Amino acid sequence: MVTDRQVRLLMSRLRKKRPLREAAARAGMDEKTARKYRDLGCLPSEVVPKTRWRTRPDPFDDVWNEVRAKLDLSSGLQAKTLFEDLKRRYLGRFSDGQLRTLQRRIKVWRATEGPAKEVFFAQEHHPGDLCESDFTHMDSLVVTIAGQLFPHLLYHFVLTYSNWETGTICFSESMESLSTGLQNALFALGGVPKRHRSDRLSAAVNNHCVPEEFTRRYEALLAYYDLSGEKTQAGHGNENGDVEQSHRRFKTAVDQELLLRGSRDFASREEYEGFLRSVMARRNASRRERFEEDRARLLPLPPRRREDCRRVSVGVSPGSTIRVLHNTYSVHSRLIGEEVEARVFSEHIEVWYAQRKVETLPRLAGRFGRRIEYRHIIEWLVRKPGAFANYRHREELFPTSQFRLAYDRLKEQHAPSADRQYLRILDLAAREGQGLVEAALRQLRSEPALSWEEVEHRVKAGGPSRGIEDATVAAPDLVAYDGLCAAIAREVARG
């Protein structure tokens, strides 16, 4: 925008008979603009603005009362919807190019006569007073672990005064994930704020069988740390605005660091967790001064963490299974008929009997899943091979693709005794080691016939009789791979 000072300088140079191009360059403006102000002979502040009144009739004057009546009834109606309605009722009267005119008129109506809009009141935050937390999905980043897609969430914790943040990887919005994430955050922080705000935690409640029990456990967790709990109103995510904004900014920062790193693949989960911690540390570095104010006003931590798990007493069924939070898990058959205690953590389940931990099982996400460990039941399946064909959880008894392929070959070559032979191979894996048996099965793929006796012979002889041939794998094109990951990320972001 040209200023009065620039025009005065231009006129001064022109009065000294300098060329227009030189005078314009000295005044810092384009030659065409200089010519305009030379011909006008006045300053920019003296130029009379163009008229802003309508220069042609409004095509919607005759129907505006109808439009306004509809807006009075339903203020959420869009201009395009109303325009299409007018075109249907007044055939041939309105053209598509007039939509913008109606949009402008409705915009003015909303600003002058429409309903009041929601007001957002800026809040003053105080050191050590309030923390906010929430779960956020990280799938849009398309992170992989050892080449495998790693779908996960992040429990995100933020201090509203300094915006200091931390987080914990988790796989569901459960009470156990919340407990682990919140306690990790408080111990990383080194103290306890006065208040903790979260959303309605509806997903976490839905993952729980009894909402009242979830509320009781959540309130007990807050009471243990002397935290005052607050919840946002349903549908008002802005009330948890600090952590909601931090979700977006943190994921943007992670995405940028991944692009800078040149790969979205990590060798292990531990490496990825270290990467996230480094991103958070860099973001927290600029908040150090206000964070020290926060930390100076924190309440002390209790001497130890509260237990993260939920304890459930369950009976072991005749099928050697237990049912925990709507999912089925196998345990050793020696526990059939006994009552055991399942301690449910965010990512695993511990099975305790007589004050002793007898099993540690990975926790299944969702409901109606199943995890059957063949080592728990194979002894009796070998004794009852006829039960295998129609066993409800039969597909769980193929621990790897090599075992599935071996079973299919046995069905082709030894149909009447295929189940019995396969169960003996599975029993051999339980006794001698799954890795040795799998290696023998892989070697026997090139042999014309397969039997459990041959598998047992090779395993007991010290493994396969011939070494497995090394496969030559070409080096992957990481540039193409990262391009594919970026394309997937864009598709996920677009929804």
C-alpha positions in Angstrom: 0.0 0.0 0.0 1.4 3.4 -1.1 1.8 5.9 1.7 1.6 9.8 1.7 5.4 9.9 2.4 6.2 7.9 -0.7 4.0 10.2 -2.9 5.6 13.3 -1.4 9.1 11.9 -2.2 7.9 11.1 -5.7 6.6 14.7 -6.3 9.8 16.1 -4.9 11.9 14.2 -7.4 9.6 15.1 -10.3 9.8 18.8 -9.4 13.6 18.4 -9.8 12.9 17.3 -13.4 14.0 13.7 -12.7 12.6 11.0 -15.0 9.5 9.3 -13.9 11.1 5.9 -13.7 14.0 7.1 -11.5 11.6 9.1 -9.3 9.4 6.0 -8.8 12.3 3.8 -8.0 13.5 6.3 -5.4 10.0 6.5 -3.8 9.8 2.7 -3.7 6.8 2.2 -6.0 6.0 0.8 -9.4 6.2 3.2 -12.4 2.6 2.7 -13.2 1.5 3.6 -9.7 3.8 6.7 -9.8 2.1 7.8 -13.0 -1.3 7.4 -11.4 -0.4 9.7 -8.5 1.4 12.2 -10.7 -1.8 12.5 -12.8 -4.1 12.7 -9.7 -2.0 15.4 -8.1 -3.0 14.4 -4.6 -1.9 12.2 -1.7 -3.3 8.6 -1.1 -5.1 9.9 2.0 -6.9 12.5 -0.1 -8.2 10.1 -2.7 -12.0 9.7 -2.5 -12.9 6.0 -2.1 -15.0 4.3 -4.7 -18.7 4.1 -4.0 -19.9 1.1 -2.0 -23.6 1.3 -2.7 -25.4 -1.0 -5.0 -25.2 -0.1 -8.7 -27.8 -2.6 -10.0 -31.1 -3.9 -8.7 -31.0 -6.8 -6.1 -32.6 -9.8 -7.9 -33.8 -11.2 -4.5 -35.7 -8.1 -3.3 -39.1 -9.6 -4.2 -38.4 -13.0 -2.5 -36.3 -11.8 0.5 -39.2 -11.9 2.9 -39.7 -15.6 2.1 -35.9 -16.3 2.5 -35.9 -14.4 5.9 -38.9 -16.3 7.1 -37.1 -19.6 6.5 -34.0 -18.3 8.2 -36.0 -17.2 11.2 -37.3 -20.7 11.6 -34.0 -22.5 10.9 -31.0 -20.2 11.1 -28.7 -23.0 10.1 -29.9 -23.1 6.6 -27.2 -22.5 4.0 -27.5 -20.0 1.3 -26.9 -22.6 -1.4 -29.9 -24.7 0.0 -32.1 -21.6 -0.1 -30.9 -20.7 -3.6 -31.7 -24.2 -4.9 -35.2 -23.9 -3.3 -35.8 -20.6 -5.0 -34.7 -22.0 -8.4 -37.2 -24.9 -8.0 -40.1 -22.6 -7.1 -39.3 -19.8 -9.6 -38.3 -21.7 -12.7 -36.1 -19.7 -15.1 -36.0 -16.6 -12.8 -32.5 -17.1 -11.2 -29.2 -18.1 -12.7 -26.3 -19.9 -11.1 -24.2 -16.7 -11.2 -26.5 -15.1 -8.7 -25.7 -17.5 -5.8 -22.9 -15.2 -4.6 -25.4 -12.3 -4.3 -27.7 -14.3 -2.1 -24.7 -15.5 0.0 -23.6 -11.9 0.7 -27.1 -10.8 1.6 -27.6 -13.7 4.1 -24.1 -13.0 5.5 -25.3 -9.4 6.3 -28.5 -10.8 7.8 -26.6 -13.1 10.1 -24.4 -10.3 11.3 -27.2 -7.8 11.8 -30.4 -9.8 12.6 -29.4 -13.4 13.0 -29.0 -15.4 16.3 -26.2 -14.6 18.7 -23.0 -16.6 18.1 -21.2 -18.6 20.8 -18.7 -16.4 22.7 -15.3 -17.9 23.7 -13.9 -16.4 26.8 -10.2 -16.3 27.1 -9.0 -17.7 30.4 -6.2 -16.6 32.7 -4.1 -19.6 33.8 -2.3 -19.8 37.1 1.0 -21.7 37.8 0.5 -25.2 39.2 -3.3 -25.0 39.0 -4.7 -26.9 36.1 -3.6 -29.8 33.9 -5.6 -31.3 31.0 -5.4 -34.7 29.3 -6.9 -36.6 26.5 -6.4 -39.5 24.1 -5.4 -38.8 20.4 -5.1 -41.2 17.5 -1.6 -41.2 15.9 -2.5 -43.4 12.8 -2.3 -40.4 10.4 1.5 -40.4 10.9 1.7 -43.9 9.3 4.5 -45.0 11.7 5.8 -48.6 11.2 7.8 -50.8 13.5 10.2 -53.2 11.7 8.1 -52.6 8.5 4.8 -53.4 10.1 2.1 -50.6 10.5 1.9 -49.5 14.1 -1.6 -48.3 14.9 -1.7 -46.6 18.3 -3.0 -43.8 20.4 -1.2 -41.3 22.7 -2.4 -40.3 26.1 -1.5 -36.6 26.1 -1.0 -34.5 29.2 -0.5 -30.7 29.3 -0.1 -28.1 32.0 -2.3 -25.1 30.9 0.0 -22.4 32.4 3.3 -23.4 30.8 2.0 -25.8 28.1 4.6 -28.3 29.3 3.5 -31.7 27.8 4.2 -35.4 28.1 2.5 -38.6 26.8 2.3 -42.3 26.9 1.6 -44.7 24.0 -1.5 -46.8 24.4 -3.8 -48.9 22.3 -7.3 -48.2 23.7 -9.2 -45.5 25.6 -9.5 -47.7 28.7 -9.3 -46.9 32.4 -6.1 -48.8 32.6 -4.5 -46.7 29.8 -5.8 -43.5 31.5 -4.4 -44.6 34.9 -1.0 -45.5 33.4 -0.7 -42.4 31.4 -1.8 -40.0 34.1 0.6 -41.5 36.7 3.4 -41.6 34.2 2.8 -37.9 33.6 2.6 -36.9 37.3 5.9 -38.7 38.1 7.6 -37.2 35.1 6.4 -33.8 36.3 7.6 -34.4 39.8 4.5 -33.1 41.5 0.7 -32.8 41.4 -1.3 -29.8 40.1 -4.5 -28.8 41.9 -7.0 -29.7 39.2 -7.3 -32.2 36.3 -9.6 -31.6 33.4 -10.7 -34.2 30.8 -13.5 -34.7 28.3 -16.5 -36.9 29.1 -14.3 -40.1 28.7 -17.2 -41.7 26.9 -15.0 -44.1 24.9 -13.2 -45.2 28.1 -16.6 -45.7 29.8 -17.9 -47.7 26.8 -14.8 -50.0 27.0 -15.8 -50.7 30.6 -18.6 -53.1 31.4 -20.1 -51.1 34.3 -20.0 -47.2 34.0 -20.5 -46.8 37.8 -17.4 -48.9 38.4 -15.4 -46.8 36.0 -16.5 -43.7 37.8 -15.6 -45.1 41.2 -12.1 -46.2 40.0 -11.4 -42.8 38.3 -12.5 -40.9 41.4 -10.3 -43.1 43.6 -7.3 -42.5 41.3 -7.8 -38.7 41.6 -8.3 -38.9 45.3 -5.1 -40.8 45.7 -3.2 -37.9 44.2 -5.4 -35.3 45.8 -6.4 -34.1 42.4 -9.7 -32.2 41.9 -11.4 -33.7 38.7 -13.3 -31.7 36.1 -15.1 -32.8 32.9 -16.0 -30.7 29.9 -19.6 -30.4 28.7 -20.6 -32.9 26.0 -19.8 -31.5 22.6 -17.7 -28.6 24.0 -14.1 -29.7 23.1 -13.0 -26.1 23.4 -13.3 -26.4 27.2 -10.3 -28.7 27.0 -8.7 -26.4 24.5 -5.1 -26.5 25.6 -4.7 -30.2 25.2 -6.8 -30.2 22.0 -4.5 -27.6 20.4 -1.5 -29.5 21.7 -2.7 -32.6 19.9 -2.6 -30.9 16.5 0.6 -29.0 17.1 2.4 -32.1 18.5 1.4 -34.3 15.7 2.5 -31.7 13.2 5.9 -31.5 15.0 6.2 -35.3 14.9 5.3 -35.4 11.2 8.0 -32.7 10.4 10.6 -34.6 12.4 9.7 -37.8 10.6 10.1 -36.0 7.2 13.5 -34.6 8.4 14.5 -38.1 9.6 13.8 -39.5 6.1 11.9 -42.6 7.3 8.8 -43.5 9.3 10.0 -46.9 10.1 11.6 -47.8 13.5 13.5 -50.9 14.5 11.5 -51.3 17.7 8.8 -49.7 19.8 11.5 -48.6 22.3 13.2 -46.6 19.5 10.0 -44.9 18.5 9.1 -44.0 22.1 12.6 -42.5 22.5 11.9 -40.5 19.3 8.6 -39.1 20.7 10.3 -38.2 24.0 13.0 -36.3 22.1 10.3 -34.3 20.2 8.5 -33.5 23.4 11.8 -32.4 25.1 12.6 -30.0 22.2 9.1 -28.5 22.5 9.3 -28.2 26.3 12.7 -26.5 26.1 11.1 -23.2 25.1 8.7 -23.4 28.1 11.3 -23.8 30.8 10.8 -20.5 32.5 7.0 -20.8 32.9 7.4 -24.5 33.7 9.6 -23.6 36.7 6.8 -21.4 37.9 4.4 -24.3 37.5 6.7 -26.7 39.3 7.2 -24.4 42.3 3.5 -24.6 43.1 2.9 -28.3 42.6 1.7 -30.5 45.4 4.0 -33.3 46.5 3.7 -36.8 45.0 2.7 -39.8 47.2 5.5 -42.2 48.1 4.5 -44.8 45.4 2.2 -45.2 42.4 -1.3 -46.5 42.7 -1.8 -49.9 41.1 -2.6 -49.5 37.4 -4.5 -52.7 37.0 -8.1 -53.8 37.5 -8.6 -57.1 39.4 -11.2 -59.6 38.2 -12.0 -63.0 39.7 -12.9 -65.5 37.1 -13.4 -69.3 36.9 -11.5 -71.5 34.5 -13.9 -73.3 32.2 -13.7 -77.0 31.2 -12.2 -75.8 27.9 -9.3 -74.4 29.8 -10.3 -70.8 29.1 -11.2 -67.7 31.1 -13.3 -64.8 30.0 -12.0 -61.3 30.9 -13.7 -58.1 29.8 -15.6 -59.9 27.0 -12.5 -61.5 25.6 -11.5 -65.2 25.8 -8.0 -66.4 26.9 -6.6 -69.9 27.4 -4.7 -70.9 30.6 -3.0 -74.1 31.4 -5.4 -77.1 31.7 -4.2 -77.8 35.2 -6.2 -74.8 36.4 -9.6 -76.1 35.0 -12.3 -75.7 37.7 -10.2 -73.3 39.8 -10.9 -69.6 40.6 -8.1 -67.3 39.4 -7.5 -63.6 39.6 -7.0 -61.7 36.4 -5.1 -58.4 36.8 -5.9 -56.3 33.8 -3.2 -53.8 32.8 -3.3 -51.4 29.8 -1.4 -53.9 27.5 -1.3 -57.2 29.3 -3.1 -59.5 31.7 -1.6 -61.3 34.6 -3.2 -64.5 35.9 -2.7 -65.2 39.6 -3.5 -68.3 41.6 -2.8 -68.9 45.3 -0.8 -65.6 45.5 1.4 -66.7 42.6 1.6 -65.3 39.0 1.0 -68.3 36.7 0.5 -66.6 33.3 1.2 -63.3 31.6 -1.0 -62.7 28.5 -1.1 -59.9 25.9 -4.4 -58.0 26.4 -6.8 -58.1 23.4 -8.3 -54.9 22.2 -12.1 -54.6 21.7 -14.6 -57.3 22.5 -15.3 -60.9 21.6 -11.7 -61.6 20.7 -9.8 -64.8 21.7 -6.3 -65.9 22.3 -5.7 -69.6 22.6 -2.2 -70.8 23.4 -1.7 -74.3 22.0 0.8 -75.2 24.8 -2.0 -74.9 27.3 -4.2 -77.7 25.8 -2.1 -79.7 23.4 -1.5 -82.6 25.9 -5.2 -83.4 25.9 -5.8 -82.6 22.2 -3.2 -85.3 21.3 -5.3 -87.7 23.5 -8.6 -86.6 21.8 -7.6 -85.9 18.2 -11.2 -86.2 17.0 -12.0 -83.0 18.8 -9.7 -80.9 16.5 -11.8 -80.9 13.4 -14.7 -79.0 14.9 -12.9 -77.2 17.7 -14.4 -73.8 18.2 -11.0 -72.1 18.4 -9.2 -74.3 15.9 -7.8 -71.4 13.8 -5.9 -70.3 16.9 -3.9 -73.5 16.8 -1.8 -72.5 13.8 0.9 -70.4 15.4 2.6 -69.4 12.1 1.9 -69.8 8.4 4.4 -72.8 8.3 2.1 -74.8 10.6 -0.9 -73.9 8.5 0.9 -75.0 5.3 2.0 -78.2 6.9 -1.6 -79.0 8.0 -2.8 -78.4 4.4 -0.2 -80.8 3.0 -1.1 -83.4 5.6 -4.7 -83.2 4.6 -3.7 -83.8 1.0 -1.3 -86.7 1.7 -2.8 -88.3 4.8 -6.4 -87.3 4.9 -7.6 -89.9 7.5 -4.8 -89.3 9.9 -4.0 -85.6 9.1 -5.4 -84.2 12.3 -3.6 -86.7 14.5 -0.3 -86.1 12.7 -0.6 -82.3 12.9 -1.4 -82.5 16.6 1.7 -84.6 17.2 3.7 -81.9 15.3 2.2 -79.3 17.6 3.0 -81.3 20.6 6.6 -81.6 19.4 6.7 -77.8 19.1 5.5 -77.5 22.7 8.1 -79.9 24.0 11.1 -79.2 21.8 10.6 -75.6 20.8 8.5 -74.0 18.2 11.5 -72.5 16.4 13.1 -75.9 15.8 9.9 -77.5 14.5 9.2 -74.5 12.2 12.7 -74.7 10.7 12.1 -78.4 10.0 8.8 -77.7 8.4 10.3 -75.1 6.2 13.1 -77.5 5.1 10.6 -80.2 4.4 8.6 -78.0 2.0 10.9 -79.1 -0.8 10.4 -82.8 0.0 7.7 -84.8 -1.8 6.1 -86.2 1.4 5.5 -84.9 4.9 4.9 -86.8 8.1 5.2 -86.1 11.8 7.8 -88.9 12.1 10.1 -87.1 9.6 9.6 -83.8 11.5 10.4 -85.5 14.8 13.5 -87.2 13.3 14.9 -83.9 12.0 14.2 -82.0 15.2 15.8 -84.7 17.4 18.8 -85.0 15.1 19.6 -81.4 15.9 17.5 -79.5 13.3 17.1 -79.7 9.6 19.6 -82.0 7.8 20.4 -79.4 5.2 21.1 -75.8 5.8 18.4 -73.3 4.6 19.6 -71.6 1.5 20.2 -67.9 1.9 17.9 -65.7 0.0 19.2 -62.7 -1.8 17.0 -59.7 -1.1 17.5 -56.5 -3.0 18.0 -53.3 -1.0 14.7 -51.4 -0.7 14.1 -48.1 -2.4 13.5 -45.9 0.7 12.7 -42.8 -1.4 9.8 -44.7 -3.0 8.7 -46.1 0.3 8.6 -42.7 2.0 6.7 -41.3 -0.9 4.1 -44.1 -0.5 3.9 -43.4 3.3 3.4 -39.7 2.6 0.7 -40.4 0.1 -1.1 -42.7 2.6 -0.8 -40.0 5.3 -2.4 -37.4 2.9 -5.3 -39.8 2.1 -5.9 -40.4 5.8 -5.8 -36.7 6.6 -8.4 -36.0 3.9 -10.7 -38.6 5.6 
